[in-house]
Amino acid sequence: MGKVQLFEIRLGESRVVYSPGEPLAGTVTVRLSGSLQYRAIKVSCVGSCGVSNKINDTAWTVEEQYFNSTLSLADKGTDALSQPPFPFLSLSAPASAPTSFEGPFGKVLHQVKAVIDTPRFSKDYKCNKIFYVLCPLNLNDIPDIEQPNTMSITKKFNYKLVKSGNIILTATSDLRGYIVGQAIQLRTDIENKSGRDTGAVVASLLQKVAYKSRRWIYDLRTIAEVEGSGVKAWKHAEWKEQILVPALPQSILQGCSLIHIDYYIQVSLKSPEVSVTLPIYIGNIAVNRVPLSPSRSIQHIPSAVVPSAPPEEEEAASGYHPMDNISIPTKSHSQQQPFSYAPGLSFQEIRADSEQTGSPNHPTLCLSTGATVPYYAEGNVVPVPTASSLILPPEYSTWGYPYEAPPSYEQSCSSANSSISNGN
C-alpha cells in the first residue's frame, strides 16, 4: 500500500483573486511512494459563510452556502508515482457569489477542494486551495452618492451645574462614497455660544461589521483619527481636514446575509461630550458624476442649516457677545506604515512623511487581499504624529463586544437633521 507524499491544488498563473463567474483552471497533483488504490479523485468549488459567537473560532454557530460544484478527475483505479497532474478547467464561482471577507467573528470563504476517495477502511486524502472573489461595488449605483453629507447638533454647555450656553457642531463631507486611496474632504464648523472653552475636536473614520449569529455581534473599529484644537469662548471656528481611505473591504457584501459592513465619519468634542456621525460608503468604482452644488471642493460647500438659537432668556442671562470667526489648527494625526498586499493586487504605495519607530507590542497592519478585512501580521510599528494632511490608520484595535453600533445609512438619512450625540 503506497503513501501519499504530495497532494496539492494549483490554480492557473498562481492567481488568487477572481471575478464572480470567471472560470478557474488548475491542476491537482498526487505523488506517491508506491501505488495507491482509489475509488475516485474529485475536485469541488465551494463558497460559504460562517459566523461564530467567539473571536477567531472556526466552529461556526451559523452558516450559509452559496455554491458547491464537483468534478470527477479520475474513476476507480490504481495511481502510481509517475501519474501526471490532473487538470480541471470548468470550475467557477457563480455570478451571484459575494465578495470574500475575513473577520474575527466570521468569513466569506471561497475554496477549491480535492479528495482521494479510497476503498473502505482506508484513509481518504484531502487538500484545499483558497481563492478570493471580488465583486466590485460601483458607487455610482447608489442614489445621491455625489452629494455632500452634512449633520448638525446643538449641545447645552453646563459647567458645575451652571448653564454656560450652547455649542453647535456641524460636520460636512464632500461626498457620500469613496474608494481606496481617495481623500475624504471634511469640514467642521463649531459655534461656541458659551463662556467656556471647548475640549479638542476629533475626527475619526470608523468601521462597523455586524455578524448575525444567535445574536448580532458588532465589531466597531477606529481606522483613522485626527485631532484639532479646542474652540475659545464666543468663537465661531472652522476646521478643514482630509482623511485618506486605506485598503478596506467594501461596504456591501452583496448576496451575504450574515455579515454587514458599514463605515462612518464621526466628529466629536471632548468637552462638552457631543458628536455627529456621517455614514459613508467604501466602494471599488469611484464617483464620476458631477454634484449639483457648484463644486465638489469642500471650500465651496454651502454652510449647513443649523438648529435655531437658544431661548431669549438664556442669551439675556449671558449677555450679548459678538462671534469671531477663526480657523482650528490640527494638533496630531495618527499615521502608520504602508500596507502590504497579496500578489496580483495593485494599490498606490503611500509613505509616511516622518520616520517611524518600532515596538513589539504593535504588529504591522497588512492585507491578504483587497477584498478582506485587515489582520495583524509580523512586524513592528506604532502610530506617530506627522505634519501630513493625509491620515493613515492608527492601531487597529478591537472594542468590547457586543457594542451599540451607529445607525445604518438608511436610518441616518431618513431625516435631514438626524444625528448621534454621546452623552445626551
N, C-alpha and C positions, 0 to 999 in steps of 0.2 A: 504494500500500500504506500503510495507516494505521499509526500508532504508538500504543501503549498509554500513556496519560498517568496513569491511576489504575486500580489493580486491588487491591481490598481486601475483607475479610470483616468484617461487623459482626454481633455477637450481640445478641439482643433485650434491651432495657433495660440494655445495657452491663454485663451480669453477667460475672463471672469465675469464680465458684465454683458448682459443681453437685453434686447428689447422684447416686450411681450409678442409672442407669435413667431419670433425668429428661430429658425431651426438650430439644433445643437448637433454637431458632428464630433466624433471622437472614437477612441478605441478602448477596449478592455483587455488588459494584458495579464496572462497567467503563466507563471514559471513554477515548475515542479522539480522535486527530486524523485525521479522515477516516474510512475504513471498514476493517474487518479481516475476512478470510475465516477461518473456523474449522471444524473437523470436529466439535467438541463442547465444551461448557463443563460441567465436572463439579466436584462438591464431595464431600469424603470426611471421615469422622470416624475418627481413628486414635488408638489407645492403645498405648504400648510402653514398654519399659525398656531402657536401655543402660548398660553399665559399662565403664570403661577402666582400664588399669594406671597411667596418668599423670594427674596432677591437672589438672582443668579442660580435659580433652581430649575432644572430641566424636567422635573416630574410635573408636567403640565396639569393644572386644575381644569382648564377649559381649552379645547382645541377645535379648529375648523380646517377642513381640507379643500383646496382649490382645484387640484387636478392630480391624476395618477395614471400614467400610461406605461405599458410594459411591452418590451420586445424580447423575443427569444433569439439568442445569438447562436446557440448550438443545442441540438437534441441529444438524446441518450447516447453515450459513447465513452471512450477512454482517452483522456488527454495526456499527452506526453510532453517532455521538456522542449521539443522542437516545435510545438504548436505556435503558429504566428498569432499576433494580436487580433482580437475580434472587433471589426469595425461596426459602428452604428451611425446612421445618417438621418433618420426620420423622427427623432425625438424633438419636442419643443414645449415651451411654456405657452399656454393659450393666450390670446389677446386680452382676456379678462384677468390675467394674473396680476396681483398687486405688487407694488414696489417692495423690494427686500428691506427689512428693518431688523436691527438688533438692539435690544434694550435690556435693562436689568430685570424686568419682570415678564418679558415675552419677546418672541421673534416671529417675523415673517420669513420663512426659510424655504429656499428652492434648492433641490439637490438631485443629482443623478446617482442611483443606487445600482449595484451589481451583486448578484448572488450565484454561487455554485451550489446547485441543489444535488446533494449526494444521496446514495442509497440509504435505506432505513438503518438506523442505529449509528450512522456516521455523522460527522460534524459538517454542517453547512458552512461555507465561507462567504463572508460579506465584506463589501467596501462601499464607500460613497465619496462623491465629489460635490462640494457646494459651489453653486454659481449664483450670481446676483442679477435680479431683474430690475430694470429702471424704466418706469413708465412716466415720462416727463409730464409735469404739471405746467400747462400753459396759463400764465397769469391773465392773459387777455380774455380768457373764457369766463372770468369772474366779474360780475357787474360792478361798475364804479371803481374798479381797481386803480384807475389812473388819477382818481380824485384825492385831494388832501384829506387827512384823517385828523379830526380835532375832538378833544374832550376838555371840559372845564368843570371846576368845582369850587365852591366857596366854603371856607372853614373859619369858625369863630376862634379868635386867638385869646385864650384865657391865661392869666398869669397870677398864681396864688389866689385863685377863686375870684379874681377881679377881671371883668371884661376889658380887654385892651383894644379890640377892633376885629376886623375881618382880613383874611388872606384869600385872594382869588388866584388859583393856579390853573393855567391853561397850557396844554401841550398840543403841538401840531406836527405831523409828519408829512412829507411832500407827496407820498404815495401810500397805497394800502397793500402793496405787494412788492417783493424784491427777490433777486436771485443771488446766488453765492458770488461774493466779490463786489457786490453793489453797495454803495454808501447810503445809509438811511439819513436823510437830511431832517434834523429835528430842531424845532424852535419851541422854547418855553417862555411864557410870559407870567410874571409874578407881580401882583399888585398887593403891596403890604400896606393896607389901610389900618395900621395899628401903631402903637407907641413902642413896640418891641421889635428887636431884630429877629429874623428867622434863622433856623439852622441851615446847614448845607443842603443844596439841591442835588439829587442823584437821578441819573437816567440809566435804565437797565434794559437789556434785551433778554427776555425770559422765554424758556421753552417749557410747555406743559404737555406731558404724554400721559394719556388716560388708558389704563388697562382694564378690560372687563373680565373679571374673574367671578368669584362668589359675590364680591362687592367691587365697586370701582376703586382702583388704586391710582393715585396721582403722583407722578414723578415731576416735580417742579424744580427747574434749574436756572441759575443765572449764567447766561452765556457771555455777556459783555457788560461792562459797567464804567460809567464816567461820573465824576463828581465836580460840582461847581460851588462857588462861594455862596454864603447866605445873603439875604437882602436886608438892608438897613430899614429902620422905621420910616414910614411915609415915603417909600420909594416905589416906582414902577420899573421893574427890571426885565430885561430881555436876555435870554441865553440861547446861543446858536451852537449846535454841535453836530457831529457826524458819528455814526456807528457803522463800521464795516461788517457786512454779513459774512461770517466764516462758513466753512463747509458744514452744512447741516442737512438732515433729512427733510424732505418736502413736507408741506402742511397736510396734504391729503393722501392717505393710503387707499386709493380707490379700490373697492372690492373687499377690503378687510373690515370686519365688523367688531373686532376685539381690541384694536389699538387705534386711538385717535391722537393726532398731533396738532397742537396749537402754539402760536407764537404771539408775544405781546411786547410792546414798548411801555415800560412803567416809569413814570416821572414822579418823584416824591420829595417832600421836605421832611427833614428830621425833626424839626420843631417849628410850628406845631406838626403833629403827625397827620399828614394829608397826602394823598396820591391820586393820580389819574392813570388809566390804563388804555392804551391804544392797541386793539387787536390787529394783527397784520398776517399776511400770507408769505411763506417762503416757497418759491417755485423754481422751475428749471428753464422756462422761456420768459424773457423779460417783457415788461410792459412796453408796448410800442405805439400806443395811442396817445394823442396829444390831449392833455386835460382841458376842461372847459375854462379854467382860470387862465389869465394871460400868460403865465409862465410856470413851469414845473419847479423853478428855483424857489427855495424856501424864503428868500428875501422878499418875494413878491406875493406870498400867500397873505390874503386879507386877514385882519385881526378877527379872532373868533368872537362870537356873541357870548358875552359873559353874563352871569346872573345879575339881577337888579341890586341896587345899592342897599345897604343896611337901613333899618328904620331910622327916622329922623332923630329920635331921642338918643340913639347910640352915638350918632355923629355930633349931636349937640353937647353930649357929655364929654366927648373927647376934644371938641373944638375943631375949627377948620384948619386943615393942613394942605398946602399945595403938594402935588405928587411930582417929584422929579423923575425924569427918565434916565436910566443908567443901563450899562451892559454888565453881565455877570462874567467874571473871569473863571476859567476852568482850573481846578486845583490838581486833579490827578486823573490818569487813565489807567485801566487795567490792561496789561499787554502780555502776550505770550509768544513763544517761538512759532515759526511756521509749522503747518501740518505736514504729515507725510501721507501719501496716498497709495492706493493699490495700482499695479501696472495697468495701463490702458486708460486711466482717467487723467484728464488734463485740466488743471486749475492753475491760475496765475500765482506764482510764488510771492509771498508777502514777507518782508523782512522788517524786524523791529529797528527803530532808529537808535536805540540805546543798547549798550552791552548788557547781557543778561547773566545773572549768577545762578548757580545750580544748588539744589537741595535734594537729598534722597527722599524727603517726605512728599515731594510734588512731582510725580512722573509726567513725562511729556504726553500731550494730548494728540492722538493720532486717529486716522480713519482707515477702516478696512476697505471701504468703498464710499463713494459719494452718496450711495443710496441708504447707508446705515447710520445709526447714531454713533457719535464718537465714543471711544473707550480708552482706558488707560493702557499705555504701553511702556516699555523700558525707556528710561531717560530721566534727566534731572532738569527741572525748570521751576521758577517761581514768578508770580506776577510782579512787575516792576513799573514805577512811574515813567512816563515818557511825555515828551513835548509834542508828539504827533497828534494830528487832528482826527486820525482814524484809529478805531479801537478793535483789538483782537480779544479773544476770550480770556477771562481770568481762570482761576482754579475751577474745574468743572465738578463741583461738589453736589451731593445729593441731600435734599432736605428730608425732614421727618415724614413718615407715612402713617396713615393717609394724610393728605394735606388738602385744605379747602382751596380749590382751584379757581382761577379767574373765570369769568363767564365765557361762553362761546362767542365766535364772531357774530353770529346771528343775534344772540341775546344782547350783545353790546351795542349793535347797530339798530336795535328795534326802536330806540328813542334817540333823538338828536342830542339830548342832554344827559344821556346815561353816563355813569362814571362809577369808579370804585373808590371808597375812602377808608383808609386804615385808621381806626381809632374812633370812628363815629358809631 
